[in-house]
Structure formats: C-alpha cells, structure tokens
Amino acid sequence: MNYYSLNHKAPNTTFENAVVKGLAPDKGLYFPESITPLPKSFFENIDNLSNTEIAFEAIKQFVSPEIPKDVLKTIVEETLSFDFPVVKLNENISTLELFHGPTMAFKDVGARFMARCLGYFNKDNSNEVTVLVATSGDTGGAVANGFLGVKGVNVVILYPSGKVSDIQEKQLTTLGQNIKALEVNGTFDDCQAMVKEAFLDESLTSKMQLTSANSINVARWLPQLFYFMFAYKQLHNKYEDIVFSVPSGNFGNVCAGMMAQQLGLPIKHFVASNNENNVVTRYLESELYEPKPSVQTISNAMDVGAPSNFIRIQEIYKNNFESLKNNVSSYSFSDDETREAMLEIYNNYNYVADPHGAVGYLGCKSHLKNNPEAHCVFLETAHPTKFLDVVEDVIKEEQPLPEQIQAVMGKEKEASLISSYEDLKTFLLKR
Ligand SMILES: *Cc1c(COP(=O)(O)O)cnc(C)c1O
C-alpha cells in the first residue's frame, strides 16, 4: 500500500517508508491511498474467526506487499497475545477492556505491532532507527515495552516531569537496554513540540534516522482498528445499533475506529469523549477549530491541546462538516464529573473504572439520552491501578496491584532531565 501526505506537498511513499519516516517531508501525516472494504462475508462469518485471523484480514491491505503474508501472520499473532473482553454494565452500556497487555494500556497493541514492523524492516541490519516519542502518560510505557530488545531500534521517550503517574513513570524509566527516558521540565505539548522540531532539524536528521511511535505513525495508529472488530464480534448477536465511546486525546484511537467503519464494520456512531481539553467538542458545536494549550486533568493521557490525528478524521469525512457531525458526537467532562462517574460505576455495577474509561462512560450516557435504542461501548483504555491515587481516593477502597504493575514498582528510575530543544539535540547527538 502506498501512502500520501495530508499536506499534499510530498511524494507518495510505501508503507515501509511511511513507518520508518513517521512524518512526511512536508510535515504532513501519512494516509493510505485507498481503503477497500472487506467482503460482507467477512463480517457475517466473524464468529468463526480468531482475533488473529480478524486482525490479519483487516490490516493486510495496508501493509502488503512490503510485509509478506507469513511474516504478517507472525507479527499479528505476537502482537495480540492477550484478551480483549467486553464487559456488560447494563442493557445499554458495555465496556471494552483494552488493558490486558504487558503495560496494561491500550497502546500496547500499536506499539507491539509497530516494533515488529521496524524489526522486520531492519532484518539485514541496514535500517537502524531512533524512535523518538513524546508521552502524556501511557504511550511511553507501551512503546518502551513493545520495543525493548528490538535490534537496530533505539528508543528515546520524552515525558512531562511531575505530570504522569508514579506507575507510568516507573514503566517508562526502568527498562534499560535500548530504551532511554528524558524527563522534560514542561508540559506534554512541550514534549510533543520538541519531538516535532527534531524531525524537522536537518542537522539532526542528516546524522540519524528518526521516527515517531506516536499515533502519527501509521504502524502505531492502524492496528488500533482491531479493537472495534473484536468488540463487534462479541456484541453483534445481541445488539443492533453499536456505538463506541472513545476517550480521546490525540484522536488516534477513535480515528482507527473510523477506519474499521470504512472497512465495512457496521458501527452506528462514534462518541469522542473528552476531558476539559475539548477542541473537538467545541469544533462540532461551532465549526471553529481552535487548538489551545493543554490543561492538566486526572485523565492525563488525554491532556492534548492540539490533537494530531484530527486531520485524518477530516480526510475520512472528506472535509465535510455535516457528514462528520452525522457520524461523530463529542462531549467534554470536568474532573469532578469524572470522579462522580467512577463512583457511580462502582456503586451501580461493582466495576472499577480508571478516569479515562469513566470519561468514556459519561460520553455513553450523554449519547444515550437522545438515542435510547443504542448499545454504547466505552473503551477502557487503561487498567485502574495505573491511576491508583485517583481511583483509591474516589472509591475509598484499596486496589490489588496486578502482576504487570508489581513487577516495575521496585525498580530504580533512570531518566535525564532536559528543559529545551537544545538539550534534546545534545542528548541525541552524543549517543
Ligand atoms: C493515549 C490514551 C488515550 C487517548 O488516545 P488517543 O488515541 O490519543 O485519542 C486515552 N486513554 C489512555 C489511557 C491513553 O493512554
């Protein structure tokens, strides 16, 4: 599959090149040249397909012929070595648990898939790359874990000092090997800006091949479309109008859901659920797109002021505001509302949600007010113990730590503190 730049000022390129480069030379995000819907029989027969079979069929057009079919089968199988259960809360609301991977974040899937693609492209050691990634919380751990030990790939992770949870920080600063963490004196937007500047700095890119592992990278972004298919498989015999409420930050996840819909998955509607960083909610109300600096919330992985994937969403809906609005709603919720929702979910359904999932739950409730016939699935994007302070403070009950979390808690943090782009550049050049 070839990819074009959404800035339309760079040549089209292969999947391999899109993954290795991350961003097009004109700074645009890459988008696939075509999307061919899967045959109806695929969806009719979905009950008989395993998760890896579903994923293989869904992704193959986007990665072939650069990744041969037998290699792709292995990549998909290794990527998806855990469960994606749907848990029903009531007749109208379920949650899709995306936190059963090694770092208990939904980003595990994209990170593991992308790492394996890069590993394949570097098979003859000719393609060494440095993955540069900014994280507002979960990306860092998932990327660090997904790329750990992959030959020919060095990973440098930037995270905002004091703005990620202790567990998140441990997950991205304790692995060693080919993974380095940089603690940035600033916000997530500062981290993201530094990463973008590095990609555009020729004095750097002439010396090393840099790529990103944020959802701007097609190999991180596209595999997220699997989730929606896995949920559909579990729900389509019970419910007709399936709606997904996606807690959104950079809008990669919800945009991947829209790709699943483009492939023919019968999804009725999307709800993009936001915390107070609500540029898209405001856009759908006013048709004015006004990014703002991010504000800090308890759902910190969604503290994004200028969501990078929104441009892909615009492309999917051909820049048609009405068709976008018909397919997507967006709501924004405060931290207090989020805490109340966590308590409500716990009291009513004996279910412990993390703050991001709780924002998704609130999105479902808002949507159901005018669409009572729908079945709304909110994506539970992180395990609640990754936000232990908030969760225990709200539900007033101690949470047992899962194995994956316990394993990192005792380890020593290793990170270098940086304050400016110059610091980042110095760090990269001296390695
Ligand atoms: C990254 C993240 C999100 C937001 O996903 P986007 O694809 O950036 O919209 C939501 N919840 C959690 C826990 C995350 O880590």
PDBQT file of the ligand as one rigid body, heavy atoms in Angstrom, charges set to zero:
ROOT
HETATM    1  C1  LIG A 501      -3.443   7.591  24.820  1.00  0.00    +0.000 C 
HETATM    2  C2  LIG A 501      -4.586   7.374  25.708  1.00  0.00    +0.000 A 
HETATM    3  C3  LIG A 501      -5.862   7.847  25.400  1.00  0.00    +0.000 A 
HETATM    4  C4  LIG A 501      -6.132   8.703  24.189  1.00  0.00    +0.000 C 
HETATM    5  O1  LIG A 501      -5.973   8.018  22.962  1.00  0.00    +0.000 OA
HETATM    6  P1  LIG A 501      -5.784   8.858  21.621  1.00  0.00    +0.000 P 
HETATM    7  O2  LIG A 501      -5.588   7.830  20.563  1.00  0.00    +0.000 OA
HETATM    8  O3  LIG A 501      -4.577   9.730  21.810  1.00  0.00    +0.000 OA
HETATM    9  O4  LIG A 501      -7.011   9.661  21.436  1.00  0.00    +0.000 OA
HETATM   10  C5  LIG A 501      -6.905   7.533  26.256  1.00  0.00    +0.000 A 
HETATM   11  N1  LIG A 501      -6.702   6.823  27.373  1.00  0.00    +0.000 NA
HETATM   12  C6  LIG A 501      -5.490   6.359  27.720  1.00  0.00    +0.000 A 
HETATM   13  C7  LIG A 501      -5.337   5.598  28.984  1.00  0.00    +0.000 C 
HETATM   14  C8  LIG A 501      -4.395   6.607  26.895  1.00  0.00    +0.000 A 
HETATM   15  O5  LIG A 501      -3.204   6.142  27.238  1.00  0.00    +0.000 OA
ENDROOT
TORSDOF 0
